[in-house]
Amino acid sequence: MSETSYDQYREDMAGRANVTDTPDRVAYYKRLSELGTGALWTVANKIEPWEPVSTSLPMLWRYQDLREDVLKALDLVTPEEAGRRVVYLENPGRKDVVAAVGWLYSGLQVMKPGECASSHRHSASALRFIMEGSGAFTNVDGHKMTLGANDFVLTPNGTWHEHGVAEDGSICIWQDGLDIPMMNALEANFYEVHPDLSQAVTYPVDDAVATWANPGLRPWGARWDKRYSPLLKYEWAPTYEALQKYARVTDGSPYDGVLMEYVNPDTGGPVMMTIGAHMQMLRPGERTQAHRQTGSFVYQCCKGKGWSIINGQRFDWQERDIFVVPAWMYHEHANASETEDACLFAFHDLPVMRALGLYREEAFGDNGGHQPIIS
């Protein structure tokens, strides 16, 4: 049986731990272990890396590969049995926490016409991005919202919410995004089922949009004391129109093209405290330069086709494909069409990074800002 090594993380660099094993030191370390302690210098370089080291892998899930199996779940389990009928996205480097990337969870939920999942609430913040079908709806604390393709809807931390599909609708699939892994890491996750399994609609349908989604206008006398956006649904048509208008008057970001952030119209801040989201447009033939950020990203292509290079690895995507960019990995995007634009929706944990003063960004400085393909 091989002897445990305690010096595997040492570095020959001034200011870093560089202690070699000796019989006396190893005996000391073993004694400390028996006391439930340890010598910091044996792990210091591991737990304090020079820069972020993500265990997440860059990943792409092709919708055409997933769709049939997502639909198959309709015949295998009911919403009543499952709570939520979802096929989740699993990153090989984050299996232990059931994350798509970093501390973010994602999955594809499917529902038939006439179905409604039971109302519940939890510590995790959640979002939905509608992928296909008609008649989908969500009810958040009595605010019912009707949903169409590429609409983005919030179910914030602590809110009662339920979702389903109208009787006259069609089979719907949407992407769920939550910070469940983060809440579990913080040991702060609670889950509660509504005592009546459903909640009443106590406001006019789509009232949040009618009240808060008017550009440059704030409802007179409106009061909002929640720490998340009062605009619970962000519709695709005005979002795409805003991107097109902005594209006419800007060169855009060298790293993200024409990029617009979904914001809380009451504060101008992120839509929720722990999860932010944005929509970006790549103009015909556009290719961005590479950069990296402290933060994890889950992307979905909602229009067009193209590719992204993540840490030197190329991923080709088309409409409804989902891919992830782990923290502090260089990434760049390209539109594969010379005539049509491409749009990418993304949600991320940047509100946490910014609130904690941890956000950093760095451009890829070589080769005109483009990464070499290494695999």
C-alpha positions in Angstrom: 0.0 0.0 0.0 1.5 3.3 -1.1 2.3 5.9 1.5 0.1 9.1 1.5 1.9 12.0 -0.1 1.4 15.4 1.5 3.7 17.4 -0.7 2.0 16.9 -4.1 0.8 20.5 -4.3 4.1 22.2 -3.4 5.5 24.9 -5.8 9.0 26.1 -6.2 8.0 29.7 -6.1 8.7 32.4 -3.4 5.6 33.1 -1.4 4.0 29.7 -2.1 4.0 26.5 0.0 7.1 24.4 -0.9 7.5 21.8 1.9 8.8 18.4 1.1 7.7 15.3 3.0 10.1 13.9 5.6 9.4 11.0 8.1 9.0 13.5 11.0 6.6 15.7 9.0 4.5 12.8 7.7 4.1 11.5 11.3 3.1 15.0 12.3 0.5 15.2 9.5 -1.0 11.9 10.5 -1.3 13.0 14.1 -3.0 16.2 13.0 -5.4 14.1 10.9 -6.4 12.0 14.0 -7.4 15.3 15.7 -9.6 16.4 12.7 -7.0 19.0 11.7 -4.2 19.5 9.1 -1.3 21.6 8.2 -2.3 24.4 5.8 0.9 24.3 3.8 0.1 20.8 2.6 -3.1 22.1 0.8 -2.6 25.8 0.5 -1.6 25.8 -3.2 -4.6 23.6 -3.9 -7.2 25.6 -2.2 -5.7 29.0 -3.3 -5.0 28.5 -7.0 -3.4 31.3 -9.1 -6.6 31.7 -11.0 -10.1 30.1 -11.0 -10.0 26.4 -11.9 -13.4 25.1 -12.9 -14.3 21.4 -12.7 -17.0 22.0 -15.3 -16.4 21.0 -18.8 -17.5 23.0 -21.9 -20.5 21.1 -23.2 -23.1 21.2 -26.0 -26.4 19.4 -26.0 -28.0 19.1 -29.4 -31.7 19.6 -29.4 -32.3 17.2 -32.2 -30.6 14.5 -30.1 -32.6 15.3 -27.0 -36.1 16.1 -28.3 -37.3 12.5 -28.9 -36.3 11.4 -25.4 -37.8 14.5 -23.8 -41.1 13.8 -25.5 -40.9 10.1 -24.5 -41.1 11.2 -20.9 -44.8 12.2 -21.6 -45.7 8.5 -21.7 -43.5 7.4 -18.8 -44.4 9.7 -16.0 -47.1 12.2 -15.0 -46.5 15.7 -13.5 -48.3 14.4 -10.4 -45.8 11.5 -10.0 -42.7 13.5 -10.9 -43.5 16.9 -9.4 -41.9 18.3 -12.6 -41.4 16.2 -15.8 -37.8 17.3 -16.6 -34.8 15.8 -18.4 -31.8 17.6 -16.7 -28.5 18.5 -18.3 -25.6 16.9 -16.6 -22.0 18.2 -16.8 -19.5 15.4 -16.4 -17.5 17.6 -14.1 -20.4 18.5 -11.9 -22.4 15.2 -11.5 -22.0 15.4 -7.7 -24.1 18.6 -7.6 -26.4 17.9 -10.6 -25.2 21.1 -12.4 -25.1 22.0 -16.1 -22.1 24.3 -15.3 -20.6 25.7 -12.1 -23.4 26.2 -9.6 -26.2 26.4 -12.2 -28.8 23.8 -13.0 -30.7 23.4 -16.2 -33.2 21.0 -17.7 -35.8 20.6 -20.4 -39.4 20.4 -19.1 -42.3 19.0 -21.2 -46.0 19.2 -20.7 -49.2 18.2 -22.5 -52.2 20.4 -23.1 -54.4 20.5 -20.0 -51.6 19.6 -17.6 -50.5 21.8 -14.7 -47.7 21.1 -12.3 -48.5 21.6 -8.6 -47.8 25.0 -7.0 -44.6 25.2 -4.9 -41.9 27.5 -3.8 -38.2 27.2 -2.9 -35.1 29.0 -2.0 -33.7 28.6 -5.5 -34.3 31.3 -8.0 -35.7 29.9 -11.3 -36.4 30.9 -14.9 -38.0 29.4 -18.0 -37.2 30.0 -21.6 -39.9 28.7 -24.0 -38.6 26.4 -26.8 -41.6 25.1 -28.6 -45.4 24.7 -28.4 -48.3 27.0 -27.7 -50.5 27.6 -24.7 -47.9 27.5 -22.0 -48.5 29.5 -18.9 -46.9 30.3 -15.5 -48.6 31.7 -12.4 -46.2 33.5 -10.0 -47.8 34.7 -6.7 -51.1 35.1 -8.5 -49.7 36.8 -11.6 -50.6 34.5 -14.5 -48.5 34.9 -17.7 -49.2 33.4 -21.1 -46.0 32.2 -22.9 -44.8 31.8 -26.4 -41.6 30.7 -28.1 -38.4 32.6 -26.9 -40.3 34.2 -24.1 -38.3 34.5 -20.8 -40.2 34.2 -17.5 -39.0 34.5 -13.9 -40.1 32.4 -10.9 -38.0 34.2 -8.2 -36.7 32.9 -4.9 -39.6 32.3 -2.4 -42.5 32.9 -4.8 -45.4 30.4 -5.2 -45.4 29.3 -8.8 -47.0 26.7 -11.0 -46.9 26.1 -14.7 -48.8 24.2 -17.3 -50.4 24.2 -20.8 -53.9 25.3 -21.7 -56.4 22.8 -22.9 -56.4 24.3 -26.4 -52.6 24.5 -26.5 -50.0 22.0 -27.9 -47.2 20.0 -26.3 -44.7 22.5 -24.9 -41.0 22.2 -24.1 -39.1 24.8 -22.2 -35.7 25.2 -20.6 -35.6 25.5 -16.9 -32.7 27.3 -15.2 -32.1 27.4 -11.4 -29.4 28.0 -8.9 -30.2 24.8 -7.0 -26.5 23.8 -6.7 -25.6 27.2 -5.3 -28.4 27.1 -2.7 -27.3 23.6 -1.7 -23.6 24.6 -1.4 -24.7 27.4 0.9 -26.9 24.9 2.8 -29.8 27.3 2.5 -32.2 25.4 0.3 -35.9 25.0 1.3 -38.8 23.5 -0.7 -42.5 23.8 0.1 -45.6 22.5 -1.7 -48.7 24.7 -1.7 -51.2 23.4 0.8 -53.9 23.5 -1.9 -51.5 22.2 -4.7 -52.6 25.3 -6.7 -53.0 29.0 -6.3 -55.6 31.5 -7.4 -55.0 34.0 -10.2 -55.4 37.2 -8.3 -54.3 39.7 -10.9 -55.4 40.3 -14.6 -53.6 37.9 -16.9 -50.3 39.3 -18.1 -50.6 42.3 -15.8 -46.9 42.4 -15.2 -46.1 43.0 -18.8 -48.9 45.6 -19.2 -47.6 47.4 -16.2 -43.8 47.2 -16.4 -42.8 46.4 -20.0 -43.4 49.8 -21.6 -40.0 51.2 -22.8 -38.8 54.2 -21.0 -42.0 54.5 -19.0 -42.7 53.8 -15.3 -46.3 53.4 -14.0 -47.2 56.4 -12.0 -47.3 55.7 -8.3 -46.1 52.1 -8.7 -44.5 50.6 -5.6 -42.4 47.5 -5.7 -40.6 46.3 -2.5 -39.4 42.9 -3.8 -35.7 42.2 -4.6 -36.5 40.8 -8.0 -38.0 42.3 -11.1 -41.7 43.1 -11.2 -41.6 42.4 -14.9 -41.9 38.6 -14.6 -42.2 37.9 -18.4 -39.9 39.3 -21.1 -41.4 38.7 -24.5 -39.4 37.7 -27.5 -40.9 40.1 -30.1 -39.9 43.4 -28.3 -36.6 41.9 -27.3 -35.7 41.1 -30.9 -36.9 44.4 -32.0 -34.7 46.1 -29.4 -31.7 44.1 -30.7 -32.4 45.2 -34.3 -32.7 48.8 -33.4 -29.6 48.8 -31.3 -27.7 47.1 -34.1 -28.4 50.0 -36.4 -26.5 52.5 -34.1 -23.7 50.5 -32.6 -20.7 48.5 -33.5 -21.5 46.2 -30.6 -19.2 44.4 -28.2 -16.0 42.9 -29.7 -16.7 39.9 -27.5 -20.4 39.5 -27.7 -21.8 41.4 -30.7 -25.1 43.2 -30.1 -25.7 42.4 -26.5 -28.7 43.5 -24.3 -29.2 42.5 -20.7 -32.6 41.7 -19.2 -33.0 44.1 -16.3 -35.3 44.9 -13.4 -37.3 48.0 -14.7 -37.7 49.2 -11.1 -33.9 49.4 -10.3 -32.0 48.8 -13.6 -30.3 45.9 -11.9 -30.4 42.2 -12.7 -33.7 40.4 -12.9 -33.0 38.3 -9.8 -30.4 38.5 -7.0 -28.5 35.3 -8.0 -29.2 34.8 -11.7 -28.9 37.3 -14.6 -29.7 36.9 -18.2 -29.0 38.5 -21.6 -29.8 38.2 -25.3 -27.2 38.8 -27.9 -27.3 39.0 -31.7 -24.5 38.1 -34.1 -24.9 39.9 -37.3 -24.5 38.0 -40.6 -20.9 36.7 -40.9 -19.9 38.2 -37.5 -17.2 36.6 -35.4 -16.4 37.9 -32.0 -13.0 38.0 -30.2 -12.4 35.8 -27.2 -12.5 36.8 -23.6 -13.1 35.1 -20.2 -15.0 36.0 -17.1 -15.5 35.0 -13.5 -18.9 33.5 -13.9 -20.7 30.5 -15.5 -22.9 30.7 -18.5 -25.7 28.6 -20.0 -26.5 29.5 -23.6 -29.4 28.5 -25.9 -29.5 29.4 -29.6 -32.9 30.8 -30.3 -32.3 31.9 -33.9 -29.9 31.0 -36.6 -26.8 28.9 -36.4 -23.1 29.3 -35.7 -20.3 28.1 -33.6 -18.4 29.0 -30.4 -14.8 28.2 -29.4 -14.5 27.5 -25.7 -11.0 27.0 -24.3 -9.8 26.0 -27.7 -12.6 23.6 -28.4 -15.1 24.3 -31.2 -18.8 23.7 -30.7 -21.2 24.1 -33.7 -24.8 25.0 -32.7 -28.1 25.6 -34.3 -31.6 26.7 -33.1 -32.5 25.2 -29.7 -29.1 23.7 -29.0 -27.7 24.5 -25.5 -24.1 24.9 -24.5 -22.2 26.0 -21.5 -19.2 28.2 -20.8 -17.5 27.4 -17.5 -15.9 30.1 -15.3 -12.7 31.7 -16.5 -12.6 29.9 -19.8 -11.9 31.9 -23.0 -14.9 31.9 -25.4 -15.8 33.5 -28.7 -18.8 33.2 -31.0 -19.5 33.2 -34.7 -22.5 33.4 -37.0 -22.4 30.8 -39.7 -24.7 32.7 -42.0 -23.7 35.5 -44.3 -27.3 36.6 -44.8 -29.2 36.0 -41.5 -28.5 37.1 -37.9 -28.2 34.6 -35.1 -29.4 35.1 -31.5 -28.2 33.5 -28.3 -30.0 33.6 -25.0 -27.9 33.1 -21.9 -28.4 33.0 -18.1 -25.5 33.3 -15.7 -24.4 33.9 -12.1 -22.8 37.3 -12.7 -25.1 39.1 -10.2 -23.4 37.0 -7.5 -20.0 37.7 -8.8 -20.7 41.5 -8.9 -22.4 41.6 -5.6 -19.4 39.9 -3.9 -16.9 42.1 -5.7 -15.5 39.0 -7.6 -16.2 39.9 -11.2 -13.2 40.0 -13.5 -12.9 39.9 -17.3 -9.9 39.4 -19.5 -9.4 39.5 -23.3 -7.5 36.9 -25.3 -4.5 38.9 -26.4 -2.9 36.8 -29.1 -3.8 35.9 -32.7 -6.1 38.9 -33.3 -8.2 37.9 -30.3 -9.0 34.4 -31.7 -8.1 31.1 -29.9 -6.3 28.3 -31.7 -8.3 25.1 -32.0 -6.7 22.5 -29.8 -9.2 19.8 -30.0 
